[in-house]
Amino acid sequence: RPLGRAAVIGEPTGLRPVRLHKGIMMERLDILGQSGHSSNPAYGHSALEAMHAALGELIALRGQWQREYSNPLFDVPTPTLNLGCIHGGDNPNRICGQCALEFDLRPLPGMDAESLRTAIRQRLAPVAEQHQVKIDLGPIFPSVPAFEQRADSELVRLAERLTGHHAEAVAFATEAPYLQQLGCQTLVLGPGDIACAHQPDEYLELARIEPTLGLLRSLIEHYCLRPAHA
């Protein structure tokens, strides 16, 4: 069956319409070296030292992307790359044989995930050769693309009129780009505050429920109870 003309993602936006969000990539970098006795560096190839070089390349790439890409509609106008967690080695007197890094990257609309991975692999290839290690890069889960709904679309203008707020941009990701790809005008709009999300005391104020219901009723009336615009 065909989808509706419009889709609303009920993520916490403080009942302000959101027409742009960044994408998210969670990646894992695995470096395989050769362990050996620490008394002589020639006995092995340190994955940890190779990771040190790889971290430098990732930080340099982050700076490059932040110079090349910017969108003033976002509170953080540039793409971000967060070095989240690292694991490696097993003993102070052994050359580190394995090291792994997990990081996330939040691209802006217009930045392609696979192109970013290709750029990372190209920057790390000389590191692998120099340190005589194997470097593998892969996604922890399939990336979510960035999302942008046109400012002049029917849904955005309607939501702005109903809420009294101009459509905004957020840094978190949703399923909005997938619904948009299926042909729906899509918007992120819901009660709650992202600042308290993923916290032990995450909550929704009761005072937000009636305004949310009123907003949804108005959207349903527009799209479902009135004749579609030509």
Secondary structure, 3 states (H helix, E strand, C coil): CCCCCEEEECCCCCCCCEEEECCEEEEEEEEECECCECCCHHHCECHHHHHHHHHHHHHHHHHHHHHHCCCCCCCCCCCEEEEEEEEECCCCCECCCEEEEEEEEECCCCCCHHHHHHHHHHHHHHHHHHHCCEEEEEECCCCECCEECCCCCHHHHHHHHHHCCCCEEECCCCCHHHHHHCCCEEEECCCCCHHHCCCCCCCCCHHHHHHHHHHHHHHHHHHHHCCCCC
